[in-house]
Amino acid sequence: MKMKILGLLTVLGLLLTGCSQNEGNETLKIGTTEGIYAQVVDKALVPALKEQGYKVEIVKYGDLIEPNTELAEGEIDANLFQQNIYLTQFNEEYDLSIMPLSEVPSVGLGLYSNSITSIDDIPNGALITIPNDELGTARALHFLEQQGLLALDPNANAFDVNEQQIENNPKNLQIQPVLTSQLIASLASGDLAVIPDNYIIVNEMELEDALAEEELNEELKYVLAVKEEDSNKEFAEALKEAVQSKIFKKVIKDEFQGFGE
């Protein structure tokens, strides 16, 4: 009888061990867009999932619509490219049930200069370039407000505020929106620039050189997303474990300057 019990315990142990790994070598399709998050998926998420026994197919999209519509249609299993605020608005507009499964290291903004080393040293009339897209402009202005450089109309919509709604500008800063791709080049002619982390990393600059870094609220954080009905499936748990794994975190630290920490 003792031998039978030991035998059953051994079989049960093997079954439980198998539950923590993907023994069937299931292939996960993960959608993303060109840029830093495609690199994060490829260099950090894929190795962490392979460690759990999964194969991964990366599906890259050229727009910000298909990664969600194809996820909703079951063409892919998850996606990584968007912020909470975008996902919320997308679900409302398209009547979908896609949910954030896990937050991931998130691209913030930094204030950079080739000549100024402290916010206290910013001169009157300094030229500051900021992203010219609607959300980028709003974020940059709120970021500058966080640093005490200006004050915005408190009644303005948080995510579409622009330079016309600056109520107090004690240093008479010149705020100039430009294409995000031109922000780094603008440092040659301007005094400062508000630049997203991903542009700093891709251009092999140092995040630690920022005079200040943006404090991200929950709406602006990037997420790994799945269909709500899939959120408790085994592969979803594997995705969450992958983002929290030592492999994932080491790659973010070693190859992406630990952005979002």
FINUDO-183589 format. One record per residue (C-alpha): x, z negated, y negated; residue number from 1. Coordinates in steps of 0.1 Angstrom, whole numbers, plus 5000, padded with zeros to 4 digits. Layout:
BEGIN
[[X Z Y] NUM]
...
! end
This chain:
BEGIN
[[5000 5000 5000] 1]
[[5029 4991 4976] 2]
[[5044 5025 4982] 3]
[[5011 5043 4975] 4]
[[5008 5024 4942] 5]
[[5043 5032 4932] 6]
[[5037 5068 4940] 7]
[[5006 5069 4919] 8]
[[5024 5053 4890] 9]
[[5052 5079 4893] 10]
[[5027 5107 4891] 11]
[[5009 5091 4862] 12]
[[5042 5087 4844] 13]
[[5050 5123 4848] 14]
[[5016 5133 4835] 15]
[[5019 5111 4804] 16]
[[5054 5125 4798] 17]
[[5040 5160 4799] 18]
[[5014 5151 4772] 19]
[[5041 5147 4746] 20]
[[5056 5181 4751] 21]
[[5041 5216 4750] 22]
[[5047 5224 4787] 23]
[[5028 5257 4784] 24]
[[5051 5271 4757] 25]
[[5021 5278 4735] 26]
[[5029 5302 4706] 27]
[[5018 5289 4672] 28]
[[5012 5314 4643] 29]
[[5021 5300 4610] 30]
[[5013 5319 4578] 31]
[[5034 5317 4546] 32]
[[5044 5337 4516] 33]
[[5078 5350 4504] 34]
[[5098 5323 4487] 35]
[[5111 5288 4494] 36]
[[5083 5278 4518] 37]
[[5090 5308 4540] 38]
[[5125 5295 4543] 39]
[[5112 5260 4549] 40]
[[5090 5272 4578] 41]
[[5119 5293 4593] 42]
[[5147 5268 4589] 43]
[[5130 5234 4592] 44]
[[5095 5236 4607] 45]
[[5103 5261 4635] 46]
[[5132 5242 4649] 47]
[[5112 5210 4648] 48]
[[5084 5226 4667] 49]
[[5107 5242 4692] 50]
[[5120 5207 4700] 51]
[[5084 5199 4711] 52]
[[5083 5230 4733] 53]
[[5064 5254 4710] 54]
[[5072 5290 4703] 55]
[[5065 5300 4667] 56]
[[5055 5333 4651] 57]
[[5059 5334 4613] 58]
[[5033 5356 4596] 59]
[[5043 5365 4560] 60]
[[5017 5375 4534] 61]
[[5021 5394 4502] 62]
[[4993 5376 4484] 63]
[[4977 5342 4481] 64]
[[4943 5351 4496] 65]
[[4950 5363 4531] 66]
[[4969 5332 4543] 67]
[[4937 5312 4540] 68]
[[4911 5339 4550] 69]
[[4931 5347 4581] 70]
[[4935 5310 4589] 71]
[[4897 5306 4586] 72]
[[4892 5336 4609] 73]
[[4916 5322 4635] 74]
[[4942 5349 4631] 75]
[[4968 5322 4625] 76]
[[4969 5285 4634] 77]
[[4982 5270 4602] 78]
[[4997 5279 4569] 79]
[[5023 5265 4544] 80]
[[5023 5280 4509] 81]
[[4998 5262 4487] 82]
[[4991 5231 4466] 83]
[[4962 5207 4472] 84]
[[4945 5219 4440] 85]
[[4946 5256 4451] 86]
[[4933 5247 4485] 87]
[[4904 5227 4471] 88]
[[4894 5255 4447] 89]
[[4898 5282 4474] 90]
[[4875 5262 4498] 91]
[[4849 5260 4471] 92]
[[4851 5296 4461] 93]
[[4851 5310 4496] 94]
[[4830 5283 4512] 95]
[[4856 5275 4538] 96]
[[4867 5243 4557] 97]
[[4904 5244 4556] 98]
[[4921 5210 4552] 99]
[[4955 5196 4543] 100]
[[4971 5184 4575] 101]
[[5003 5170 4561] 102]
[[5020 5170 4527] 103]
[[5054 5186 4527] 104]
[[5083 5185 4502] 105]
[[5069 5198 4470] 106]
[[5083 5220 4443] 107]
[[5084 5202 4410] 108]
[[5096 5211 4375] 109]
[[5129 5201 4359] 110]
[[5142 5202 4323] 111]
[[5175 5220 4322] 112]
[[5200 5229 4295] 113]
[[5235 5245 4293] 114]
[[5245 5224 4263] 115]
[[5223 5193 4261] 116]
[[5230 5164 4284] 117]
[[5203 5139 4275] 118]
[[5167 5140 4263] 119]
[[5177 5118 4234] 120]
[[5201 5145 4222] 121]
[[5175 5172 4219] 122]
[[5177 5184 4183] 123]
[[5148 5191 4159] 124]
[[5135 5226 4163] 125]
[[5150 5231 4197] 126]
[[5138 5262 4217] 127]
[[5123 5253 4250] 128]
[[5111 5281 4274] 129]
[[5084 5273 4299] 130]
[[5065 5293 4327] 131]
[[5039 5317 4312] 132]
[[5013 5316 4340] 133]
[[4983 5294 4333] 134]
[[4990 5266 4357] 135]
[[5028 5267 4350] 136]
[[5022 5264 4313] 137]
[[4999 5235 4317] 138]
[[5022 5217 4341] 139]
[[5052 5223 4318] 140]
[[5034 5209 4287] 141]
[[5022 5178 4306] 142]
[[5058 5174 4319] 143]
[[5072 5175 4283] 144]
[[5045 5150 4273] 145]
[[5057 5127 4301] 146]
[[5091 5128 4285] 147]
[[5077 5117 4251] 148]
[[5086 5150 4235] 149]
[[5050 5160 4225] 150]
[[5014 5149 4228] 151]
[[4985 5170 4240] 152]
[[4948 5170 4231] 153]
[[4935 5143 4255] 154]
[[4902 5162 4258] 155]
[[4919 5194 4270] 156]
[[4914 5206 4306] 157]
[[4944 5193 4325] 158]
[[4952 5225 4343] 159]
[[4946 5251 4316] 160]
[[4960 5234 4285] 161]
[[4983 5256 4264] 162]
[[5006 5253 4234] 163]
[[4977 5257 4210] 164]
[[4965 5222 4222] 165]
[[4997 5203 4212] 166]
[[4985 5176 4188] 167]
[[5018 5160 4180] 168]
[[5053 5176 4181] 169]
[[5076 5151 4163] 170]
[[5108 5172 4168] 171]
[[5091 5205 4159] 172]
[[5101 5220 4193] 173]
[[5096 5257 4197] 174]
[[5077 5262 4229] 175]
[[5081 5298 4243] 176]
[[5063 5308 4275] 177]
[[5082 5334 4295] 178]
[[5081 5349 4330] 179]
[[5091 5323 4355] 180]
[[5117 5347 4369] 181]
[[5133 5348 4334] 182]
[[5136 5310 4328] 183]
[[5171 5306 4341] 184]
[[5184 5336 4321] 185]
[[5167 5321 4290] 186]
[[5191 5292 4291] 187]
[[5217 5315 4276] 188]
[[5198 5320 4244] 189]
[[5175 5290 4242] 190]
[[5183 5253 4241] 191]
[[5163 5241 4272] 192]
[[5140 5255 4299] 193]
[[5114 5240 4322] 194]
[[5123 5254 4356] 195]
[[5106 5250 4391] 196]
[[5128 5235 4418] 197]
[[5127 5266 4440] 198]
[[5143 5288 4413] 199]
[[5171 5263 4409] 200]
[[5178 5261 4447] 201]
[[5176 5299 4452] 202]
[[5200 5305 4423] 203]
[[5225 5279 4437] 204]
[[5221 5256 4408] 205]
[[5219 5218 4412] 206]
[[5187 5199 4410] 207]
[[5206 5168 4400] 208]
[[5216 5185 4367] 209]
[[5180 5182 4354] 210]
[[5177 5161 4323] 211]
[[5143 5150 4337] 212]
[[5121 5157 4367] 213]
[[5084 5161 4369] 214]
[[5062 5133 4385] 215]
[[5038 5152 4408] 216]
[[5003 5139 4413] 217]
[[4985 5145 4445] 218]
[[4967 5177 4434] 219]
[[5001 5194 4428] 220]
[[5017 5186 4461] 221]
[[5021 5213 4487] 222]
[[5005 5210 4521] 223]
[[5006 5223 4556] 224]
[[4970 5233 4563] 225]
[[4947 5240 4593] 226]
[[4911 5246 4599] 227]
[[4892 5213 4598] 228]
[[4879 5219 4633] 229]
[[4915 5221 4646] 230]
[[4928 5190 4629] 231]
[[4927 5168 4660] 232]
[[4940 5194 4684] 233]
[[4973 5189 4702] 234]
[[4991 5216 4681] 235]
[[4980 5199 4649] 236]
[[4995 5166 4660] 237]
[[5027 5185 4668] 238]
[[5027 5200 4634] 239]
[[5024 5166 4618] 240]
[[5052 5152 4640] 241]
[[5074 5182 4631] 242]
[[5071 5175 4594] 243]
[[5081 5139 4599] 244]
[[5109 5147 4624] 245]
[[5146 5140 4618] 246]
[[5153 5177 4624] 247]
[[5129 5188 4595] 248]
[[5141 5161 4571] 249]
[[5178 5169 4578] 250]
[[5173 5206 4570] 251]
[[5155 5198 4538] 252]
[[5183 5175 4528] 253]
[[5212 5197 4539] 254]
[[5199 5232 4530] 255]
[[5174 5226 4502] 256]
[[5191 5198 4482] 257]
[[5165 5173 4495] 258]
[[5139 5187 4470] 259]
[[5106 5168 4468] 260]
[[5121 5135 4477] 261]
! end
